[in-house]
Amino acid sequence: MIERYSTPEMTAVWSEARKLAAWREVEVLVVEAWVRQGVAPREAAESARRTPEVDPTAWRERENVTNHDVAAFVDLLTESVGDGGEWIHYGLTSSDVLDTASGVLLKESGELLLDAVAELFAMVKERAIIYRDTPIIGRTHGIWAEPTSFGLKLANWAFEIARDHERLVDAVDGVSFGKISGAVGTYAHTPPDIERYVCSSLGLNVEPASTQVIPRDRHAHYLSVLALIGSSIERFATEIRHLQRSEVNEVRESFGGGQKGSSAMPHKRNPIASENLTGVSRLLRGYASAGLENVALWHERDISHSAVERVVLPDATIVLHYALRRMTRLVEHLVVDEERMAANLESTRGLVYSQAVLLALIDSGLTRDEAYRLVQRNAMTTWDEGGTLHDRLAADTEVKLDAAALAACFAPERALRHAQVIFERLDATGLQ
């Protein structure tokens, strides 16, 4: 992933140095496991454990000779061990090292993502509580619907983020697997005790039935959950973009003192963070698609997945970590214009209270269709000719509601009278 959309913590997980360190740890643990089996001498494990990390530059140079990344790594590590180096990679195939180390890196990256999702949840929940009683127009199809509150919008986001966290916990568990089962997964050259020791030492689960590789449905699930979290972020970003439109102007992204919104138009304040997040979410769906394509490998394994995973696994985790961090900052510094929300609500001329009037008329004895047609007729006239829905209904002789009953239909607090239950549910929602 390009530096612009990267975070230092996640980039470090996927660095060549960290990858080679994970490979080395797998190899050393295997030697230790052979010692525990009484096969390799204790000195071999001690020598392997004392070796320095493999230098990435030297590794790349050796790969130019071997044309095989793991073989180049094994050559260098074996040379570094010296006496006892013959026990490095003993009984292993490349995927034993690659897939087990990948499980380590995916678990580490997943834990960073879980922390970032939890931080976003906490920020959105905090702002939801602040604006729980701030009325705003609710819109369906982009058209005025009924009053809601800005806090309720954010509460809706918070619950979705909590679900994202639950899904990610499951996905991280699903890729935290290793395998030391040999060329076609039969344990022909490495007994299962070797695998159990290595995976347990690394904090991984043992793949119950591998071929030469861990089945790629695990990785596809992981990438799909990352893409789903990206889609959640895009939904939130799209809402902010709509609410920041000049004609609406109810919320807007923060704008720094020296910031420029346009190279040509000095008046511009654009929702650039939201638009950026919309774009990177598209990348995540593309990575998920690539992960699904990787599930169907030939027989016990081919390497059609290899080139794909070298790109999509690091890039998907890096770009999602970036997106979660940016979304958290966006929400934290979001400018909320409560006066504009109130003015926009007033500008609906009472049309957003039509259902309240409908139900009051039904309660007064009209059939539903009679009440609907009565309110609709006055609403359409209000749309087309102006005035307010309240005044038109008050002047309509067919409306059999007294002044107090009619006025009560147009109170914003009526629309939010039961919304407290949502915040009670939100208060009870926490991330473990």
C-alpha positions as CSV (number, residue, x, y, z in Angstrom):
1,M,0.0,0.0,0.0
2,I,1.2,3.5,-0.8
3,E,2.5,5.6,2.1
4,R,-0.4,8.0,1.8
5,Y,-2.9,5.4,2.9
6,S,-0.7,3.6,5.5
7,T,-0.3,3.7,9.2
8,P,3.1,3.0,10.8
9,E,1.8,0.2,13.1
10,M,0.2,-1.8,10.4
11,T,3.0,-1.2,7.9
12,A,5.4,-2.6,10.4
13,V,3.4,-5.9,10.6
14,W,3.8,-6.4,6.9
15,S,7.4,-5.3,6.6
16,E,9.9,-7.7,5.1
17,A,11.8,-7.7,8.3
18,R,8.8,-8.7,10.3
19,K,7.9,-11.4,7.7
20,L,11.4,-12.9,7.8
21,A,11.3,-12.8,11.6
22,A,8.1,-14.8,11.6
23,W,9.6,-17.3,9.1
24,R,12.6,-17.7,11.4
25,E,10.5,-18.2,14.4
26,V,8.6,-21.0,12.7
27,E,11.8,-22.7,11.6
28,V,13.4,-22.4,15.1
29,L,10.3,-23.8,16.8
30,V,10.3,-26.8,14.5
31,V,13.9,-27.5,15.5
32,E,12.9,-27.2,19.1
33,A,10.0,-29.6,18.5
34,W,12.4,-32.2,16.9
35,V,14.5,-31.9,20.1
36,R,11.5,-32.6,22.2
37,Q,10.8,-35.6,20.0
38,G,14.3,-36.9,20.8
39,V,15.3,-36.7,17.1
40,A,17.5,-33.6,16.9
41,P,20.3,-32.8,19.4
42,R,19.6,-30.1,21.9
43,E,22.6,-28.0,20.6
44,A,20.8,-27.7,17.2
45,A,17.9,-25.8,18.8
46,E,20.2,-23.7,20.9
47,S,22.2,-22.7,17.9
48,A,19.1,-22.0,15.9
49,R,17.7,-19.8,18.6
50,R,20.9,-17.8,18.8
51,T,20.9,-16.9,15.1
52,P,20.3,-13.2,14.2
53,E,17.4,-12.2,12.1
54,V,17.9,-12.8,8.4
55,D,18.9,-9.6,6.6
56,P,16.3,-8.7,4.0
57,T,18.9,-7.3,1.6
58,A,20.9,-10.5,1.7
59,W,17.7,-12.6,1.3
60,R,16.7,-10.7,-1.8
61,E,20.2,-11.2,-3.3
62,R,20.1,-14.9,-2.5
63,E,16.6,-15.2,-4.1
64,N,18.0,-13.8,-7.3
65,V,20.1,-17.0,-7.4
66,T,17.6,-19.6,-6.1
67,N,14.5,-18.0,-7.7
68,H,12.6,-19.3,-4.6
69,D,12.0,-17.0,-1.7
70,V,11.8,-19.7,1.0
71,A,14.7,-21.7,-0.3
72,A,16.8,-18.5,-0.2
73,F,15.7,-17.9,3.3
74,V,16.5,-21.5,4.4
75,D,20.0,-21.2,2.8
76,L,20.8,-18.1,4.8
77,L,19.4,-19.3,8.1
78,T,21.2,-22.7,7.7
79,E,24.5,-20.9,7.1
80,S,23.9,-18.7,10.1
81,V,23.3,-21.7,12.4
82,G,26.5,-23.4,11.4
83,D,26.8,-26.8,13.1
84,G,23.3,-28.2,13.4
85,G,22.1,-26.2,10.4
86,E,20.9,-29.4,8.8
87,W,18.0,-29.4,11.1
88,I,16.6,-26.2,9.7
89,H,13.6,-26.9,7.5
90,Y,13.8,-30.6,8.4
91,G,10.7,-32.4,7.1
92,L,9.1,-29.2,6.0
93,T,7.6,-27.8,2.8
94,S,7.6,-24.1,2.0
95,S,3.9,-23.7,2.8
96,D,4.4,-25.0,6.3
97,V,6.5,-21.9,6.9
98,L,4.6,-19.5,4.8
99,D,1.1,-20.3,6.0
100,T,2.0,-20.6,9.6
101,A,3.9,-17.3,9.6
102,S,1.0,-15.8,7.6
103,G,-1.3,-16.9,10.4
104,V,0.9,-15.0,12.9
105,L,0.8,-11.8,10.7
106,L,-2.9,-12.0,10.1
107,K,-3.5,-12.4,13.8
108,E,-1.3,-9.4,14.6
109,S,-2.9,-7.2,11.9
110,G,-6.4,-8.4,13.0
111,E,-5.7,-7.3,16.6
112,L,-4.7,-3.8,15.4
113,L,-7.9,-3.6,13.4
114,L,-10.0,-4.7,16.4
115,D,-8.5,-2.0,18.5
116,A,-9.2,0.6,15.7
117,V,-12.8,-0.6,15.4
118,A,-13.3,-0.3,19.2
119,E,-11.9,3.2,19.1
120,L,-14.3,4.2,16.3
121,F,-17.2,2.7,18.3
122,A,-16.3,4.7,21.4
123,M,-16.0,8.0,19.5
124,V,-19.3,7.5,17.6
125,K,-21.1,6.4,20.8
126,E,-19.8,9.5,22.7
127,R,-21.0,11.9,20.0
128,A,-24.4,10.0,19.8
129,I,-25.0,10.7,23.4
130,I,-24.1,14.4,23.0
131,Y,-26.6,14.9,20.2
132,R,-29.3,12.5,21.4
133,D,-31.9,15.3,21.7
134,T,-30.9,17.4,18.7
135,P,-33.7,17.2,16.1
136,I,-32.9,16.8,12.5
137,I,-34.9,16.0,9.4
138,G,-35.0,12.3,8.7
139,R,-34.9,11.6,4.9
140,T,-35.9,8.6,2.9
141,H,-35.2,8.5,-0.9
142,G,-33.4,11.8,-0.2
143,I,-36.8,13.4,0.5
144,W,-38.1,14.8,3.8
145,A,-39.6,12.0,5.9
146,E,-40.1,12.5,9.6
147,P,-38.0,14.1,12.4
148,T,-35.3,12.1,14.1
149,S,-32.3,13.2,16.1
150,F,-28.7,13.5,15.0
151,G,-27.8,11.4,18.0
152,L,-30.0,8.6,16.7
153,K,-28.2,8.7,13.4
154,L,-25.0,8.2,15.2
155,A,-26.4,5.5,17.5
156,N,-27.4,3.6,14.4
157,W,-23.8,3.8,13.2
158,A,-22.5,2.7,16.6
159,F,-24.6,-0.5,16.6
160,E,-23.3,-1.3,13.2
161,I,-19.7,-0.8,14.3
162,A,-20.3,-3.1,17.2
163,R,-21.5,-5.8,14.8
164,D,-18.5,-5.2,12.7
165,H,-16.3,-5.8,15.7
166,E,-18.1,-9.1,16.4
167,R,-17.6,-10.2,12.8
168,L,-14.0,-9.2,12.9
169,V,-13.4,-11.2,16.1
170,D,-14.7,-14.3,14.4
171,A,-12.7,-13.6,11.2
172,V,-9.4,-13.1,13.1
173,D,-10.0,-16.3,15.0
174,G,-10.6,-17.9,11.6
175,V,-7.2,-17.0,10.2
176,S,-5.2,-17.6,13.4
177,F,-4.2,-21.1,12.2
178,G,-1.0,-22.8,11.3
179,K,0.0,-26.1,9.7
180,I,3.2,-28.2,9.8
181,S,1.8,-31.2,8.0
182,G,4.1,-31.5,5.0
183,A,3.8,-31.5,1.2
184,V,0.2,-32.8,0.9
185,G,-0.9,-32.5,4.5
186,T,-0.4,-36.2,5.5
187,Y,2.2,-35.7,8.2
188,A,4.4,-38.2,6.3
189,H,7.6,-36.5,7.5
190,T,6.5,-34.5,10.5
191,P,4.4,-36.1,13.2
192,P,1.4,-34.0,14.5
193,D,3.3,-33.3,17.8
194,I,5.6,-31.0,15.8
195,E,2.7,-29.0,14.6
196,R,1.0,-28.8,18.0
197,Y,4.2,-27.5,19.6
198,V,4.8,-24.9,16.9
199,C,1.3,-23.6,16.7
200,S,0.8,-23.5,20.5
201,S,4.0,-21.6,20.8
202,L,2.8,-19.0,18.3
203,G,-0.7,-18.7,19.8
204,L,-2.3,-20.3,16.7
205,N,-4.8,-23.1,16.2
206,V,-3.9,-26.2,14.3
207,E,-5.5,-26.5,10.9
208,P,-7.5,-29.7,11.3
209,A,-7.1,-30.8,7.7
210,S,-4.7,-29.0,5.5
211,T,-3.4,-30.0,2.1
212,Q,-0.1,-28.3,1.2
213,V,-1.8,-25.1,2.3
214,I,-4.4,-23.9,4.8
215,P,-7.7,-23.8,3.0
216,R,-8.3,-20.3,1.5
217,D,-11.9,-20.0,2.6
218,R,-10.4,-18.7,5.9
219,H,-8.6,-15.9,4.1
220,A,-11.6,-15.1,1.9
221,H,-13.8,-14.8,5.0
222,Y,-11.2,-12.5,6.6
223,L,-11.1,-10.2,3.5
224,S,-14.8,-10.2,3.2
225,V,-15.3,-9.0,6.8
226,L,-12.7,-6.3,6.1
227,A,-14.7,-5.3,3.0
228,L,-17.9,-5.2,5.0
229,I,-16.3,-2.9,7.6
230,G,-15.2,-0.7,4.7
231,S,-18.8,-0.7,3.5
232,S,-20.0,0.5,6.9
233,I,-17.4,3.3,6.8
234,E,-18.6,4.2,3.3
235,R,-22.2,4.4,4.5
236,F,-21.2,6.8,7.3
237,A,-19.1,8.9,5.0
238,T,-21.9,9.1,2.4
239,E,-24.2,10.4,5.0
240,I,-21.7,13.1,6.0
241,R,-21.2,14.0,2.4
242,H,-25.0,14.5,1.9
243,L,-25.4,16.5,5.1
244,Q,-22.5,18.8,4.1
245,R,-24.0,19.7,0.7
246,S,-24.4,23.5,0.5
247,E,-28.2,23.3,0.4
248,V,-28.3,21.2,3.5
249,N,-25.2,22.3,5.5
250,E,-26.2,20.5,8.7
251,V,-22.8,19.0,9.4
252,R,-19.4,19.6,7.9
253,E,-15.9,18.2,8.2
254,S,-13.5,20.4,10.2
255,F,-11.5,22.9,8.1
256,G,-8.0,23.9,9.2
257,G,-6.7,27.5,9.4
258,G,-4.3,27.1,6.5
259,Q,-6.4,24.5,4.5
260,K,-7.4,25.1,0.9
261,G,-10.6,23.6,-0.4
262,S,-9.9,24.2,-4.0
263,S,-7.0,25.3,-6.1
264,A,-9.3,27.5,-8.1
265,M,-12.3,28.5,-5.9
266,P,-11.3,30.1,-2.5
267,H,-14.7,29.7,-1.0
268,K,-14.7,25.9,-1.1
269,R,-14.9,23.6,1.9
270,N,-15.2,20.1,0.5
271,P,-15.9,16.8,2.3
272,I,-12.5,15.4,1.3
273,A,-12.1,12.9,4.1
274,S,-15.6,11.4,3.5
275,E,-14.9,11.2,-0.2
276,N,-11.5,9.6,0.4
277,L,-13.1,7.0,2.7
278,T,-15.7,6.2,0.0
279,G,-12.9,5.5,-2.4
280,V,-10.7,3.3,-0.2
281,S,-13.8,1.3,0.7
282,R,-14.0,0.3,-3.0
283,L,-10.5,-1.1,-2.8
284,L,-11.5,-3.3,0.1
285,R,-14.4,-4.8,-1.9
286,G,-11.9,-5.5,-4.7
287,Y,-9.5,-7.3,-2.3
288,A,-12.4,-9.4,-1.0
289,S,-13.3,-10.4,-4.5
290,A,-9.7,-11.5,-5.1
291,G,-9.8,-13.5,-1.9
292,L,-12.8,-15.4,-3.0
293,E,-11.1,-16.2,-6.3
294,N,-8.2,-17.7,-4.3
295,V,-10.4,-20.4,-2.7
296,A,-10.4,-22.8,-5.7
297,L,-6.9,-24.1,-6.0
298,W,-5.8,-27.2,-8.0
299,H,-5.7,-30.5,-6.1
300,E,-3.6,-30.2,-3.0
301,R,-2.2,-26.8,-4.0
302,D,-1.0,-24.5,-6.8
303,I,0.5,-21.0,-6.4
304,S,-2.2,-19.0,-8.3
305,H,-3.1,-17.5,-4.9
306,S,0.4,-16.5,-4.0
307,A,0.9,-13.4,-6.0
308,V,-2.6,-12.2,-5.1
309,E,-2.0,-12.6,-1.3
310,R,1.3,-10.8,-1.4
311,V,-0.7,-7.8,-2.4
312,V,-4.2,-8.1,-0.9
313,L,-3.5,-9.3,2.6
314,P,-1.1,-6.5,3.5
315,D,-3.0,-3.8,1.5
316,A,-6.4,-4.7,2.8
317,T,-5.4,-4.6,6.4
318,I,-3.2,-1.5,6.0
319,V,-5.9,0.5,4.1
320,L,-8.7,-0.5,6.5
321,H,-6.5,0.5,9.5
322,Y,-6.0,3.9,7.8
323,A,-9.7,4.2,7.1
324,L,-10.7,3.4,10.6
325,R,-8.3,5.9,12.0
326,R,-9.4,8.6,9.6
327,M,-13.1,8.0,10.2
328,T,-12.5,8.3,14.0
329,R,-10.8,11.6,13.6
330,L,-13.6,12.8,11.2
331,V,-16.3,12.0,13.7
332,E,-14.3,13.5,16.6
333,H,-13.9,16.8,14.8
334,L,-17.2,16.9,12.9
335,V,-18.8,20.3,13.0
336,V,-22.5,19.9,13.9
337,D,-24.7,22.9,13.1
338,E,-27.7,22.5,15.4
339,E,-29.2,25.9,14.3
340,R,-29.1,24.8,10.7
341,M,-30.8,21.5,11.6
342,A,-33.6,23.4,13.3
343,A,-33.9,25.9,10.4
344,N,-34.1,23.0,7.9
345,L,-36.7,21.3,10.0
346,E,-38.7,24.5,10.1
347,S,-38.3,24.8,6.3
348,T,-40.4,21.7,5.7
349,R,-43.4,23.8,6.6
350,G,-44.7,21.0,8.8
351,L,-44.9,18.3,6.1
352,V,-42.7,15.9,8.1
353,Y,-45.5,15.7,10.7
354,S,-48.1,14.3,8.2
355,Q,-48.2,10.8,9.8
356,A,-48.9,12.2,13.2
357,V,-51.9,14.0,11.8
358,L,-53.0,10.9,9.9
359,L,-53.0,8.9,13.1
360,A,-54.8,11.6,15.1
361,L,-57.6,11.7,12.4
362,I,-57.9,7.9,12.5
363,D,-58.3,8.2,16.3
364,S,-61.0,10.8,15.8
365,G,-63.1,8.3,13.8
366,L,-62.1,8.5,10.2
367,T,-61.1,5.5,8.2
368,R,-57.5,5.2,7.3
369,D,-58.1,6.0,3.6
370,E,-60.3,9.0,4.5
371,A,-57.6,10.3,6.9
372,Y,-54.8,9.6,4.4
373,R,-56.6,11.4,1.5
374,L,-57.4,14.4,3.7
375,V,-53.8,14.9,4.9
376,Q,-52.4,14.1,1.5
377,R,-54.6,16.7,-0.3
378,N,-53.4,19.4,2.1
379,A,-49.8,18.2,1.9
380,M,-49.7,18.4,-1.8
381,T,-51.1,21.9,-1.8
382,T,-48.5,22.9,0.7
383,W,-45.8,21.4,-1.5
384,D,-47.1,23.2,-4.6
385,E,-48.4,26.5,-3.3
386,G,-46.5,27.1,0.0
387,G,-47.9,27.9,3.4
388,T,-47.7,25.4,6.2
389,L,-49.4,22.0,6.6
390,H,-50.7,23.0,10.0
391,D,-52.4,26.2,8.8
392,R,-54.0,24.4,5.8
393,L,-55.3,21.6,8.0
394,A,-56.6,24.1,10.6
395,A,-58.6,25.8,7.8
396,D,-59.9,22.6,6.4
397,T,-63.5,22.0,7.7
398,E,-63.1,18.3,7.2
399,V,-60.4,18.1,9.9
400,K,-62.3,17.4,13.2
401,L,-59.4,18.1,15.6
402,D,-59.3,20.9,18.1
403,A,-56.5,23.4,18.1
404,A,-54.5,21.7,20.9
405,A,-54.8,18.2,19.3
406,L,-53.7,19.5,15.9
407,A,-50.8,21.5,17.4
408,A,-49.6,18.5,19.3
409,C,-49.1,16.6,16.0
410,F,-46.5,19.2,15.0
411,A,-44.2,19.0,18.0
412,P,-40.7,17.6,17.3
413,E,-40.5,16.0,20.8
414,R,-43.5,13.8,19.9
415,A,-41.5,12.1,17.2
416,L,-38.7,11.4,19.7
417,R,-40.8,10.5,22.8
418,H,-39.8,6.8,22.7
419,A,-36.2,7.1,21.4
420,Q,-34.7,6.8,24.8
421,V,-35.0,3.1,24.6
422,I,-32.4,3.1,21.8
423,F,-29.9,5.0,24.0
424,E,-30.5,2.6,26.8
425,R,-29.6,-0.3,24.4
426,L,-26.6,1.7,23.3
427,D,-25.5,2.2,26.9
428,A,-25.6,-1.5,27.4
429,T,-23.4,-2.1,24.3
430,G,-19.7,-2.5,24.9
431,L,-16.9,-4.1,23.1
432,Q,-15.1,-6.9,24.8
